């Protein structure tokens, strides 16, 4: 009997691992193996052919079922109050966004509702969204602030995100996105809002340990290159890595700027230019694709997937869950859309929600692969091949969900 397996706390026999390891082709599929976990990590990965019988009675025989790493949703805005369904209805009736905003809609309506909500209310509203992700196999989620737009309300959102990770069987990575929009109080003086972010909000989020990264919406309706650089410099001062909403509506050079700061990822990227692609490739920055927003907004400008692929830029895929432009709480749907709308292969979509998504969160040494030493976050599926996870949406295909070494199928 293999000694490493005997030292494990739990063992699953006869699994077909899709390891998603860099050194293996495609999904990194292996023949029948046994997986053993200990202390929350994958402790052993052994071919069944090397095992002797009989096995200990408590080891589970999975009869050849597919195993993948836990899915990682690396870009969400899932903490918010209020609804934008009425706005959606107005848009479908042809009412322009400017008119909707004039009536009190748009992001500021979400800001207003989120400010008014208590911490407890935001937690209760966010729980069902997170539980939906858990049910379809997500074991790690990134959650951004950005609907508070005051010091107190941004920290409130980040505290709720941390609490979700403590209350539910899911890893939560937090991102401070105070540079999401200019709040009404600073409408006529956006530079002062940027100074507030840099001098008050980033220091408070860093010193309280509430933020794992800092993000900026760099766009002509968001923040300029100079303002983005100012926020990045402040984040760097407090040792926080940076990310960016970049090149979604126009090409401002934000991705190149983010790459020069060693960003974890740049996200959206419909208008990413060749210079930006080269910068991402040179610095190993992840390009995170958000097809649900593309779909919901009926966009027509596709991100340069073929050029990113050719340059060897790692591509992640995420749900972008938010009330305004991506009210679709499903990473599996995002995988399907990445294939059908953006032209990713099912392999690329799978890598995009595992290995590359882990890299987009700076967790590539711990998450996103089936490999000895990695966190024991993995999924056992009622399907024969990993391509089915991008192909079919809406069916509960999970046979087992292992989080931190413990089985937590439905959270």
Residue pairs with C-beta under 8 A, 6 or more apart in sequence:
1 51
1 52
1 55
2 34
2 44
2 46
2 50
2 51
4 36
4 43
4 44
4 46
5 11
5 34
5 36
5 44
5 46
5 51
7 36
7 38
7 43
7 44
8 36
8 37
8 38
8 43
8 44
9 36
9 37
9 38
9 39
9 405
10 36
10 37
10 58
10 60
10 405
11 34
11 35
11 36
11 37
11 44
11 55
11 56
11 59
11 60
12 34
12 35
12 36
12 59
12 60
12 62
12 67
12 380
12 400
12 402
13 34
13 48
13 51
13 55
13 59
13 60
13 61
13 62
14 32
14 34
14 48
14 61
14 62
14 63
14 64
14 65
15 32
15 33
15 34
15 35
15 62
15 64
15 65
15 66
15 67
15 380
16 29
16 30
16 31
16 32
16 33
16 64
16 65
16 66
16 67
17 28
17 29
17 30
17 33
17 35
17 45
17 67
17 68
17 370
18 27
18 28
18 29
18 66
18 67
18 68
18 69
18 350
18 370
18 386
19 27
19 28
19 29
19 30
19 69
19 369
19 370
19 371
20 27
20 28
20 68
20 69
20 350
20 351
20 354
20 355
20 368
20 369
20 370
21 28
21 355
21 369
21 370
21 371
22 355
24 30
26 347
27 68
27 347
27 350
27 386
28 369
28 370
29 386
30 47
31 47
31 48
31 49
32 47
32 48
32 49
32 64
33 45
33 46
33 47
33 48
34 44
34 45
34 46
34 47
34 48
34 51
34 59
35 42
35 44
35 45
35 67
35 370
35 378
36 42
36 43
36 44
36 45
36 46
37 43
37 376
37 402
37 405
38 405
39 405
40 375
40 376
40 404
40 405
41 373
41 374
41 375
41 376
41 405
42 370
42 371
42 372
42 373
42 374
42 375
42 376
42 378
43 372
44 372
45 370
45 371
45 372
62 380
62 399
62 400
65 380
65 381
65 382
65 399
65 400
66 380
66 381
66 383
66 384
66 385
66 386
67 370
67 378
67 379
67 380
67 381
68 137
68 350
68 354
68 370
68 378
68 379
68 381
68 386
68 389
69 354
69 355
69 367
69 368
69 369
69 370
69 374
69 377
69 378
69 379
70 137
70 138
70 139
70 140
70 354
70 367
70 377
70 378
70 379
70 401
70 402
70 403
71 136
71 137
71 138
71 139
71 140
71 331
71 332
71 353
71 354
71 357
71 379
72 138
72 139
72 140
72 141
72 353
72 354
72 357
72 358
72 361
72 363
72 367
72 368
73 133
73 138
73 140
73 141
73 142
73 318
73 319
73 321
73 331
73 353
73 357
74 140
74 142
74 173
74 265
74 288
74 316
74 318
74 357
74 358
74 360
74 361
75 142
75 144
75 265
75 267
75 288
75 290
75 316
75 318
75 319
75 320
75 360
76 141
76 142
76 143
76 144
76 318
76 319
76 320
76 321
76 322
77 143
77 144
77 146
77 147
77 177
77 320
77 321
77 322
77 323
78 126
78 129
78 130
78 141
78 143
78 321
78 322
78 329
79 114
79 122
79 125
79 126
79 143
79 145
79 147
79 157
79 160
79 161
79 164
80 110
80 113
80 114
80 122
80 125
80 147
80 322
80 323
81 110
81 113
81 114
81 116
81 117
81 121
81 122
81 125
81 147
82 109
82 110
82 112
82 113
82 114
82 323
83 323
84 105
84 109
84 110
84 323
84 324
84 327
86 105
87 100
87 105
87 106
87 109
87 324
88 327
90 100
90 105
91 97
91 100
97 106
100 106
101 108
104 112
106 324
107 147
107 180
107 181
107 324
108 181
108 183
108 184
110 147
110 323
110 324
111 147
111 148
111 149
111 181
111 183
111 184
114 122
114 147
114 148
114 153
114 157
115 148
115 149
115 150
115 153
117 125
119 156
119 159
119 160
122 156
122 157
122 160
123 160
123 163
123 164
123 167
126 143
126 160
126 164
127 164
127 167
127 168
129 321
129 329
130 141
130 164
130 168
130 170
130 411
131 168
131 410
131 411
132 329
132 330
133 141
133 170
133 319
133 329
133 330
133 331
134 168
134 169
134 170
134 401
134 408
134 410
134 411
135 396
135 398
135 410
135 411
136 330
136 331
136 332
136 396
136 398
137 331
137 332
137 379
137 398
137 401
138 170
138 331
139 169
139 170
139 171
139 367
139 377
139 379
139 401
139 403
140 170
140 171
140 172
140 173
140 357
140 358
140 361
140 363
140 367
140 377
141 170
141 171
141 172
141 173
142 172
142 173
142 174
142 175
142 318
142 360
142 361
143 161
143 164
143 172
143 173
143 174
143 175
144 174
144 175
144 176
144 177
144 180
144 215
145 154
145 157
145 158
145 161
145 174
145 175
145 176
145 177
145 178
145 180
146 154
146 157
146 177
146 178
146 180
146 181
146 215
147 153
147 157
147 180
148 154
148 155
148 156
148 157
148 178
149 178
149 180
149 181
149 183
150 183
151 196
151 200
151 201
151 204
154 176
154 178
154 201
154 205
155 201
155 204
155 205
155 208
155 210
158 174
158 176
158 205
158 210
158 211
159 210
161 172
161 174
162 172
162 174
162 210
164 170
164 172
165 171
165 172
168 411
169 401
169 403
169 404
169 406
169 408
169 411
170 403
170 411
171 367
171 377
173 212
173 213
173 361
173 363
174 210
174 211
174 212
174 213
175 211
175 212
175 213
175 214
175 215
175 243
176 201
176 202
176 205
176 210
176 211
176 213
176 214
176 215
176 240
177 214
177 215
177 216
177 217
178 197
178 201
178 202
179 194
179 197
179 214
179 215
179 216
179 217
179 222
179 223
179 227
179 228
179 231
180 215
180 217
180 222
181 217
181 222
182 190
182 193
183 193
186 192
186 193
186 196
190 223
190 227
191 227
194 223
194 227
194 230
194 231
197 231
197 234
198 230
198 231
198 233
198 234
199 234
202 211
202 214
202 231
202 234
202 235
202 237
202 238
202 240
203 234
203 238
205 211
205 214
205 240
206 238
206 239
206 240
207 238
211 240
212 240
212 241
212 361
212 362
213 235
213 240
213 241
213 242
213 243
213 264
213 361
213 362
214 231
214 232
214 234
214 235
214 240
214 241
214 242
214 243
215 242
215 243
215 244
215 245
216 222
216 223
216 227
216 228
216 231
216 232
216 242
216 243
216 244
216 245
216 254
217 223
217 245
218 224
218 225
218 228
218 244
218 245
218 246
218 252
218 254
218 257
218 258
219 245
219 248
219 249
219 250
219 252
219 254
220 249
220 250
220 252
221 249
222 245
223 231
224 252
225 252
225 253
225 254
225 257
228 244
228 254
228 257
228 258
229 257
231 242
232 242
232 257
232 258
232 261
235 241
235 242
236 242
236 261
241 262
241 263
241 264
241 362
242 258
242 261
242 262
242 263
242 264
243 258
243 263
243 264
243 265
243 266
243 267
243 360
244 254
244 255
244 257
244 258
244 263
244 265
244 266
244 267
245 267
245 268
246 252
246 254
246 255
246 258
246 266
246 267
246 268
246 269
246 272
246 276
247 254
247 255
247 266
247 268
247 269
247 270
247 271
247 272
247 273
247 276
248 268
248 269
248 270
248 271
248 293
249 270
249 271
250 271
251 271
251 272
251 273
251 276
253 273
253 275
253 276
254 266
254 276
255 266
255 269
255 272
255 273
255 276
255 277
255 279
255 280
255 285
256 275
256 276
256 279
258 266
258 285
259 266
259 276
259 279
259 280
259 282
259 283
259 285
260 279
260 283
262 283
262 285
263 283
263 285
264 285
264 286
264 359
264 360
264 361
264 362
265 285
265 286
265 287
265 288
265 316
265 359
265 360
266 272
266 276
266 280
266 285
266 286
266 287
266 288
267 287
267 288
267 289
267 290
267 318
267 320
268 288
268 289
268 290
268 293
268 303
269 276
269 287
269 288
269 289
269 303
269 304
269 308
270 294
270 299
270 301
270 302
270 303
271 301
272 287
272 303
272 304
272 308
274 307
277 304
277 307
277 308
277 311
277 313
278 311
279 285
280 286
280 287
280 308
280 311
280 313
281 311
281 312
281 313
284 314
285 313
286 313
286 314
286 315
286 316
286 356
286 359
286 360
287 303
287 308
287 313
287 314
287 315
287 316
288 315
288 316
288 317
288 318
288 357
288 360
289 303
289 305
289 315
289 316
289 317
289 318
289 338
289 342
289 344
289 352
290 318
290 319
290 320
290 326
290 334
291 317
291 334
291 337
291 338
291 341
291 342
292 319
292 320
292 321
292 326
292 328
292 333
292 334
292 337
293 299
293 320
293 322
293 325
293 326
294 302
294 303
294 337
294 341
294 342
295 328
295 337
295 341
296 325
296 326
296 327
296 328
297 325
302 341
302 342
302 343
303 342
305 315
305 342
305 343
305 344
306 343
308 315
309 315
309 348
314 355
314 356
314 359
315 344
315 348
315 351
315 352
315 356
316 352
316 353
316 356
316 357
316 359
316 360
317 331
317 334
317 335
317 338
317 344
317 349
317 352
317 353
317 357
318 331
318 334
318 353
318 357
318 360
319 326
319 328
319 329
319 330
319 331
319 333
319 334
320 326
320 334
321 327
321 328
321 329
328 334
330 393
331 353
332 389
332 390
332 393
333 393
334 353
335 346
335 349
335 350
335 352
335 353
335 389
335 390
336 349
336 390
336 391
336 393
338 344
338 348
338 349
338 352
338 390
339 345
339 346
339 349
339 390
344 352
346 386
346 387
346 389
346 390
346 391
347 386
347 387
349 389
349 390
350 386
350 389
350 390
354 368
354 369
355 364
355 368
355 369
356 368
357 368
358 364
358 366
358 367
358 368
358 369
359 368
361 367
366 374
366 375
367 374
367 375
367 377
368 374
370 378
375 404
376 402
376 403
376 404
376 405
377 402
377 403
377 404
378 402
379 398
379 400
379 401
379 402
380 398
380 399
380 400
380 401
380 402
381 388
381 389
381 397
381 398
381 399
382 397
382 398
382 399
383 389
383 392
383 397
388 397
389 397
398 409
400 407
400 409
401 407
401 408
401 409
401 410
401 411
402 408
